């Protein structure tokens, strides 16, 4: 159950990063630097960070679940 929550949290975090990244990027014209400065850390933490925590604490169960 917790692994499924982590999977959904990862997907939701990336979606939120894209949403707010585009909101920030298009505030006053288009500013790709502001957009990427927000999106990159959030996406890296969401994908790599949560995957790392998942493998450290639930490695065997995560491997069984993913196949």
LINRA-V871661 format. One record per residue. RES is the residue in three letters. SS is DSSP state (hx for helix, st for strand, lp for the rest). PHI is phi in whole degrees, 0 to 359 (none if undefined). OMEGA is omega in whole degrees, 0 to 359 (none if undefined). Layout:
res: (RES,RES)
ss: (SS,SS)
phi: (PHI,PHI)
omega: (OMEGA,OMEGA)
This chain:
res: (UNK,UNK,UNK,UNK,UNK,UNK,UNK,UNK,UNK,UNK,UNK,UNK,UNK,UNK,UNK,UNK,UNK,UNK,UNK,UNK,UNK,UNK,UNK,UNK,UNK,UNK,UNK,UNK,UNK,UNK,UNK,UNK,UNK,UNK,UNK,UNK,UNK,UNK,UNK,UNK,UNK,UNK,UNK,UNK,UNK,UNK,UNK,UNK,UNK,UNK,UNK,UNK,UNK,UNK,UNK,UNK,UNK,UNK,UNK,UNK,UNK,UNK,UNK,UNK,UNK,UNK,UNK)
ss: (lp,hx,hx,hx,hx,hx,hx,hx,hx,hx,hx,hx,hx,hx,hx,hx,hx,hx,hx,hx,hx,hx,hx,hx,hx,lp,lp,lp,lp,lp,lp,hx,hx,hx,hx,hx,hx,hx,hx,hx,hx,hx,hx,hx,hx,hx,hx,hx,hx,hx,hx,hx,hx,hx,hx,hx,hx,hx,hx,hx,hx,hx,hx,hx,hx,hx,lp)
phi: (none,294,293,292,295,297,297,293,297,297,294,295,297,293,297,294,298,294,299,289,299,289,298,291,293,250,295,236,80,245,235,294,294,295,297,288,296,274,289,300,297,294,292,297,294,296,275,285,294,291,294,295,298,298,287,288,268,228,302,293,293,295,294,294,291,283,94)
omega: (181,179,177,177,177,177,179,179,178,180,181,180,178,178,178,178,178,181,182,175,177,176,180,183,184,180,181,188,180,179,183,180,178,180,182,178,175,189,187,180,181,181,179,179,182,184,184,183,180,176,178,177,179,182,180,186,184,187,183,180,179,179,177,182,183,177,none)
